[in-house]
Amino acid sequence: MRDLAKLENKWDRKKRECRVIIETPKGGRTKFDYDPETRLFEIGGLLGEGLAFPFDFGFIPSTLGEDGDPLDVMILMDEPGEVGILVQARLIGVIAAEQKEKGKTVANDRLVAVAVHSYQHEDVKSLDEVSGSLLDQVEHFFVTYNENRGKKFQLKGRHGPKRASEVVDRGIAAFKRGK
């Protein structure tokens, strides 16, 4: 099997669409991480009682974030996905954040997307169209999740699809430089 982290992302900047690989499905307590060395998904952690991933969580292949991993994406879909599936997604925004671990602070944004094949979210084009209360809850989840893992996750703001596209462009460029 090929390395999924290096799979072509098929980024379409005009439509703001790309491929996303699901690591952790919505509603699960088990955090999965893709391991490029074994080319398998492994358990990366377990959420405490009462916590669950609010949406499907994955990454955009052939990108690289400041944290050294592919860019993180939260995807709104009609049904929870499965570990390892490939989803065509449209970016609608980004939750900008910094993560501090072991004295080092790096940007660790959370891109937000909707599945292209969706009835519930087919018309959503921007983060502004998602309930503010829901986004507050998602942000609180990420702060709590990271705190439980010994990391400080500091929110820096919410931005729309234009900023999300810029994050992807930088992530693609960083991946190409790192090859």
C-alpha positions in Angstrom: 0.0 0.0 0.0 1.2 3.5 -0.8 2.0 6.1 1.9 -1.4 7.9 2.3 0.4 11.0 3.7 1.9 11.4 0.2 -1.3 10.7 -1.8 -2.2 13.4 -4.3 -4.5 15.9 -2.6 -6.2 17.1 -5.8 -6.4 20.6 -4.5 -8.8 22.7 -6.6 -8.2 26.2 -5.3 -11.1 27.7 -7.3 -13.7 25.3 -5.8 -11.7 25.0 -2.5 -12.0 21.3 -2.8 -9.4 18.6 -1.9 -9.1 15.1 -0.7 -9.1 14.3 3.1 -8.3 11.1 4.8 -10.3 10.3 7.9 -8.3 9.3 10.9 -10.9 9.6 13.7 -14.6 9.2 13.0 -17.3 11.4 14.6 -18.6 10.2 17.9 -15.5 8.1 18.8 -13.4 8.3 21.9 -10.4 6.6 20.3 -8.0 9.0 18.5 -6.3 7.3 15.6 -3.1 8.5 13.9 -1.8 7.5 10.5 1.7 6.1 10.7 3.5 6.6 7.4 6.3 4.2 8.4 3.9 1.2 8.7 1.2 2.7 6.5 -1.4 1.8 9.1 -3.6 3.6 11.5 -2.7 3.2 15.1 -4.3 4.3 18.4 -2.9 7.7 19.3 -4.9 8.2 22.4 -8.1 7.7 24.2 -10.5 10.5 25.2 -11.9 10.6 28.8 -15.4 9.6 29.7 -17.9 12.0 28.3 -15.7 13.2 25.5 -16.1 12.2 21.9 -14.9 13.7 18.6 -17.7 16.1 17.5 -17.0 15.6 13.8 -14.9 13.4 11.6 -11.3 14.4 11.9 -8.5 13.8 9.4 -5.8 15.3 7.3 -5.0 16.6 3.8 -2.4 14.4 2.1 0.7 16.0 0.6 0.6 19.0 3.0 2.7 19.9 6.0 1.7 22.1 8.9 4.0 23.9 11.4 3.7 21.0 13.8 5.4 18.7 11.2 2.2 16.7 10.4 -0.2 17.0 7.5 -2.8 19.7 7.9 -5.7 18.8 10.2 -9.2 19.0 9.0 -12.6 18.6 10.7 -15.2 17.5 8.2 -19.0 17.9 8.5 -20.6 14.9 6.9 -24.2 13.4 7.0 -23.0 10.2 8.7 -19.8 9.4 10.6 -17.0 8.1 8.3 -14.6 5.2 9.0 -10.9 5.2 9.7 -8.9 5.5 6.5 -11.6 6.5 4.1 -10.9 9.1 1.4 -13.4 12.0 1.3 -13.7 14.7 -1.2 -14.2 17.9 0.9 -14.9 21.6 0.4 -13.1 24.0 2.8 -15.3 26.5 4.5 -12.9 28.0 7.0 -10.3 27.6 9.6 -10.1 27.8 13.4 -6.7 29.4 13.9 -4.8 28.1 17.0 -1.4 27.7 18.6 -0.3 24.7 20.4 2.3 24.7 23.2 4.1 21.6 24.2 7.3 21.2 26.0 8.0 24.9 25.9 7.6 25.1 22.1 4.7 27.0 20.5 3.6 26.3 16.9 0.6 27.1 14.8 -1.8 24.2 14.7 -4.9 25.4 12.8 -8.0 23.3 12.4 -9.3 23.5 8.9 -13.1 23.0 8.6 -14.7 21.4 5.6 -17.9 19.9 4.4 -18.1 16.6 2.5 -18.8 17.3 -1.2 -21.3 14.4 -1.1 -23.6 15.7 1.6 -27.3 16.6 1.7 -27.2 18.4 5.1 -24.2 20.5 4.3 -24.2 20.8 0.5 -25.0 24.5 0.5 -22.6 25.5 3.2 -19.8 27.6 1.7 -18.4 29.5 4.7 -17.7 29.0 8.4 -20.1 32.0 8.9 -22.9 29.7 7.9 -22.2 27.3 10.8 -23.8 27.9 14.2 -21.6 30.1 16.4 -22.7 28.0 19.4 -21.6 24.8 17.6 -18.2 26.3 16.8 -17.8 27.4 20.5 -18.4 23.8 21.5 -15.9 22.5 18.9 -13.3 24.9 20.1 -13.9 24.0 23.7 -13.5 20.3 22.7 -10.1 21.0 21.1 -8.9 23.0 24.2 -10.0 20.2 26.6 -8.7 17.4 24.3 -5.2 19.0 24.2 -5.2 19.9 27.9 -5.8 16.2 28.7 -2.8 15.4 26.6 -0.5 17.9 28.4 -0.7 20.5 25.6 -1.9 24.1 25.7 -4.2 24.9 22.8 -4.8 28.6 22.4 -7.5 29.8 20.0 -6.5 32.7 17.8 -9.8 33.2 15.8 -12.1 32.0 13.1 -11.6 32.7 9.5 -13.5 32.0 6.3 -12.7 30.0 3.1 -10.2 32.4 1.7 -7.9 32.1 4.8 -8.4 28.3 4.7 -7.2 28.3 1.1 -4.1 30.2 2.1 -3.4 27.7 4.9 -3.6 24.8 2.3 -1.4 26.6 -0.2 1.3 27.1 2.5 0.9 23.5 3.6 1.4 22.2 0.0 4.4 24.5 -0.4 5.9 23.2 2.9 5.3 19.6 1.8 7.1 20.2 -1.5 10.1 21.8 0.2 10.3 19.0 2.7 10.4 16.2 0.1 
